[in-house]
Amino acid sequence: MDVKKIAVIGGTVLLLFFVISQPGASAALVHNILGMLKDAAESLITFVSNVFQG
């Protein structure tokens, strides 16, 4: 096995452990990440629209 495959398997196991042992905290973390991605996308859209408006 190469190191990359071991790292992926280890990360997956750690993620599953976190989701199974603390589902509420996992859901909150995913919600926060999605909120940050939404804010970043809105900021990028605002930037691009301001650039093309002149």
N, C-alpha and C positions, 0 to 999 in steps of 0.2 A: 504494500500500500504506500502511496506517496503521501507527503505531508499535507497537500491540499485536500485530499479525500478525507484524511483523518480529521482535519480542522473543520470541514463541512459537517461530518458526522457528529463530532463533538459539539459544534454549535447548535445543531438540530436537537441533540439530546438535552442540552442545557435549556434551549427554548421550550421544549416540551415539558421539562421539569418545572420551569417557571410558570407556564400556563396551567399545568395540572395542580401545582401546589398553591398558587395564588391567582386564581382566575379574575378576581376583582381588580387587583393591581395591574394585571396584564391588559385587561380591557381599558383601564384608565390610561395606560401607557400608549396603547394603540390609538386611542381617541386623541391624546395630546399630539402624537406624531402626525396624525391626519390633519389636525387643526393647524399645525405649523406648516405642513405642505400646502394647505389651502391658502393660508396667509401669504406664503411665498409666491404662489401662483397669482394671487390677486395683485401683489406688489409688482410682479413682472409684467402683468397685463397693463397696469397703470403706467409703468415706465415706458413700455413700447408705444402705448397710445399717446403719451405726452411727446415722445420723440417724433412721431409722425404728424402730430398736430402743428408742430412748428416752433 
